[in-house]
Amino acid sequence: MDLDSDGHPDLAGTREFGAKWARCCVWLCDPSQHIFVKKFLAEQMDLLTNLTPLEGGLVCSSQLGAGKSFAGFAPIAGAEGSRSERQLILLL
């Protein structure tokens, strides 16, 4: 599936999971090199639980549990002067 909304399929493999959550290892497609790479954006996605790509360059992260349920949405955006040209920015 296309996790970073760039039009190219990416890789995600489950590395940790529980009854109501899962964390994935993410590799993003680099069409110029014809390989999957680990960029800063992929490192951020690795930390999210129940990673779900949405339309419009958004990703959703959620976790369900006793007293600890949440859902967060983050757009994939560029930030001038940042470590990476594309990164997740938390929407509050």
N, C-alpha and C positions, 0 to 999 in steps of 0.2 A: 504494500500500500504506500501511497505518497504521504509521508509523515510531515514534510516541511513545505508542502504546497508549491513545489517548483516544477511539477509536471513529470517528474521522474520517480519510478518506484524505489523505495528505500527498504532496508532490512531491519527487522526487530525480532529478537529472540527472547523468550522469557528466561530471566535469570533468578528471580525470587518470586514466591507467591504464597498466598494464604487463602483462607476460605473466601474472602471478599476483596482481595487486592492482588495485584501482580506488578512487578517491575521488569522492564525489558532492557536489554542491551540494544542500542540503536546505532546503525551505520547509515550514513546518507550517501546517495548516489552522486558521484562527481562525473558528469558526462564528458568533460574535457579529457579526463584520464581513463574513462571506461572502467572505473573501480568504485567500490564503496569505501568511504573514509570516515574517520572519527574526528569531527570538527567540534568546536565549542558548543554549537547548537545541539549536536548529538549528545554531548556530555551532559547538558542541561536536561534533555529528554530522558536520559538514563536515571535521573533522580526522581522522576514523576511516577506516581502510582496510577494504574489504570489509564495509561496514556491513550487518548482517543483523538485522532485528527478530525478537525471540523472544516467546513467550507470557509473561504475568505482568509486563509492563513492563520486560523486559530487552532490551538490544541487545548484539550480539556484533561484535567487530572482530578481524580476523585478517590475518596476512601470512605468506606462504610464501617462503622463499628459502634460499640457501646459508648455513647457520649462523645465520640470523636469522628463524626461524619463531616465531610466537607466536599466542595466541588470548586475548582478554580479554573479560570480560563486565561490563556496567555496568547497574545498575538506574536507571530514571528515578525520581527522588525529589525531594521538597521539602526544603529546609533553611532553618530559621528564621534570618533575618538575612542571607541570602545575596543575591547580585546578582539572582538569578532565583528565582521560586518553584518551577521545575522544572529539574533539571539531572542530568547523568550523574555517577555516583559509582563509581569504579573498585573492583572486587572483586579483592583479592589472594589 
